[in-house]
Amino acid sequence: MTANLWIILFGALATYLTRVGGHIVLSQFSRIHPRVQAGLEAVPAAVLTTLVAPAAMMGGPAEWAALVVAALAGTRMPMFVAFVAGAITLAAMRSLVG
């Protein structure tokens, strides 16, 4: 096997173990403290921010337009629809603007 395949396999295993491990640890508690619950609920937004921030800071007009469209769509529509709207905008703007 190539090195890339090993990296993918071990990355998948590590991802699986961390997800399952979190469920196993949290299932041992009958009640979760509100601060822990708030922290866990903030994780998706934090991950999304780490993915979007570099594009916002180093992107051009196509990336900025996609971020604006996705943000506006996110205020009125489900998250998946906002994501698709941003992705379509990004693809269209990159083909038009370059």
N, C-alpha and C positions, 0 to 999 in steps of 0.2 A: 504494500500500500504506500501511497505517496504521503509526504508530510502534510499536505493540505487536508487529505482525508482524515488523518489522525487528529489534526487540530479541530476539524468539524465534529468528529465523534466525541472527543473529550469535552469540547465546548457544549455539545448537546447533553452529555452526561452531567456536567457541572450544573447546567441550567435546570435539568430535571431534578437533581438532588437538592438544589437550593429551594425549588418550589415545593417539593414534597416535604422537605425538612421544615419549612415554615408552617405547613399544615399540621405536621406531626407535633411540633412544639406548641402551637396555638390550641390544638385539640386537647392538650393536657390541662387547660384552664377552664373552669366552669364559667368564669366571668373575666372579660378583658377590661382593663382600666381604661377610662375615657381618653386619657392622654395617649396611650398606646394605640387605641382605635383611631384617634385623630391623625397620628403619625402614619399609620398604615393607609389611611384614606388619602394622604398627601403624596404617596409614592407615585401614582400614575402621572400626576401633574409635574412632579419633579423630573421624572424620566422624559416626559414630553418636552419639557423646557431644555434639557440637555441636548435633545435632538434638534430642536428648532433654533436655539440661540446662535449656534455657529452660522447657520444659513442666514439668519437675520443680520448678523454683524458683518459677514463677509460676502453676502449675496449682492446681486445686482437688481435691476428693475423687475426681472422675471420672478425672482425669489420673493421680493417685497410684495409684489402684486398677489402672489399665491398666498402669502401669509395674511394679507388683508382680507382676501376672499374667504379663506378658511376661518379666520376670526369672526368675520361677519356672519358666515353661515353657521358657525358654532353657537351664536347667540340665539338662533331661531330653530335650528335643526339638530337631529341626532349627530353624535360625534363622527360616525362613519360617513354620513353625508357631507359633513364639513371637510373631512379628510379627502374624499373623492373630489369635491369641488376645488380644493387647493391643488390636488395633483393634476387635475385637468387644466386648471389655470396655469400651473407651472409648465406643463408640456406645451400648451398653446403659446404662452409668452416666449418660451425658449425657441420655438420654431419661428415665431414672428420677429423677435428682437435679436435673438442669437446669444 
